[in-house]
Amino acid sequence: MMTDIGHGVLMPKELVEQREQKNLSPGRRFIAVIHGWHVHSNGFDVHELKASTIEEANKEACWLNNQRDKAFDRCTWVVIEIEAHEHLPRRLTWRERLTGRIK
């Protein structure tokens, strides 16, 4: 049986149900921490990524890093995986930013 998913597009009912279940289940979340420096630290930028796998997260973080990287602002990045329901009520520590592990 086919189901209309909008704009005249038909999809098998089983695939529609799988898609809905996948959207309801909490997935993996990633944040990217980008550190810039020249002679001294220019600070950290923290971005929540839209990726669902670590490979996608690394690609997105690399793209964000290239957006910030300039001649006098060298940058590096690290990706941190967080739980779907996790929320930190504080800023990340220096150690968490550099190692990519939340303590």
Secondary structure by P-SEA (a helix, b strand, c coil): ccccccccccccaaaaaaaaaaaacccbbbbbbbbbbcccccbbbbbbbccccaaaaaaaaaaaaaaaccccccccbbbbbbcccccccccccaaaaaacccc
